[in-house]
Amino acid sequence: MPPPPMPPGYYQLQPLPPLQPSPGLRPFLIVVLVIDAVLFGLLSLLGTIGEYQLLSEGKADVGGVVVWLAFVVPFVLAVVALVAVLRRTAWARWVALAAGIAVTLTCLGSVIGIPIIVAASRAPLRRPST
């Protein structure tokens, strides 16, 4: 069986168009970051109350502190990312990606974290040039 014919020498694949930022993703990113900050802020508050009660009773547990940090770190990253996206800073995309990745490490957060990662990678976060 002969090999398939080669395309002509002038045949070229068309270059892919560059990915343009989607204008509707910035408000979506802000809404998802607010949901993230509220949810993990509430979990951090409850964890802080629980850890304070355990420490005041003298029952120090390293596992509880690790779980508490697993909620505080995504909360802090979500708040910093929200402020950065609202102010349209140069580092907003990287902090929003870090917030999405940190949230995705939790089971519940993967429902929120994946849209944050997608929106942060495609949203126009810089000020529009005039």
Secondary structure, DSSP 8 states (H G I E B T S, - for coil): --------TT------------TTHHHHHHHHHHHHHHHHHHHHHHHHHHHHHHHHTT---HHHHHHHHHHHHHHHHHHHHHHHHHHT-TTHHHHHHHHHHHHHTSTTHHHHHHHHHHHHHHS--S----
